[in-house]
Amino acid sequence: MPRSKIEVRLSPEQKARLKEAADRERLTISGFVVAATNAAMTRQPFLTREEIDALDQLREQLRRAGINLNTLLRELQAFNGGSSRRPPFDEHFGEVKTDLDGALGQIRAWLQTKI
C-alpha cells in the first residue's frame, strides 16, 4: 500500500513531549501520531498501557462480583426448587450488591476522566 508523508512543525519542547509520550507507549513517534490520529478520527479513546491495565483491573473486579451473584442466584434457585434446605443468607446479597456498586462506581469514575 503506498504511503504518503506529512510534515508537522513543532517546537523543541513539543517534540520532546511527543517523543516521551511515544516512548511510554513503546511506539515510534510516527506510530504514536498515527494511533492518536486514528483515535481522534474515530472518536474512540486513545488509551495508554497504564489505562488499559487499570481498566482490566476494574473489569476483573466486576467479573468477580458477577460470579458471586451467580453463585447466590444458583443457591436461591436450588432452595426454591426444593433441592436445598438452606436459602442463601440475606447479608450475602448485601455484600454482593456492595461489591457490584463499588466496581460500577469505580468504572463510572474512570470513564468520566475520559470524557
C-alpha positions, 0 to 999 in steps of 0.5 A, spaced: 500 500 500 503 506 498 504 511 503 504 518 503 508 523 508 506 529 512 510 534 515 508 537 522 512 543 525 513 543 532 517 546 537 523 543 541 519 542 547 513 539 543 517 534 540 520 532 546 513 531 549 511 527 543 517 523 543 516 521 551 509 520 550 511 515 544 516 512 548 511 510 554 507 507 549 513 503 546 511 506 539 515 510 534 513 517 534 510 516 527 506 510 530 504 514 536 501 520 531 498 515 527 494 511 533 492 518 536 490 520 529 486 514 528 483 515 535 481 522 534 478 520 527 474 515 530 472 518 536 474 512 540 479 513 546 486 513 545 488 509 551 495 508 554 498 501 557 497 504 564 489 505 562 488 499 559 491 495 565 487 499 570 481 498 566 482 490 566 483 491 573 476 494 574 473 489 569 476 483 573 473 486 579 466 486 576 467 479 573 468 477 580 462 480 583 458 477 577 460 470 579 458 471 586 451 473 584 451 467 580 453 463 585 447 466 590 442 466 584 444 458 583 443 457 591 436 461 591 434 457 585 436 450 588 432 452 595 426 454 591 426 448 587 426 444 593 433 441 592 436 445 598 434 446 605 438 452 606 436 459 602 442 463 601 443 468 607 440 475 606 447 479 608 450 475 602 446 479 597 448 485 601 455 484 600 454 482 593 450 488 591 456 492 595 461 489 591 457 490 584 456 498 586 463 499 588 466 496 581 460 500 577 462 506 581 469 505 580 468 504 572 463 510 572 469 514 575 474 512 570 470 513 564 468 520 566 476 522 566 475 520 559 470 524 557 
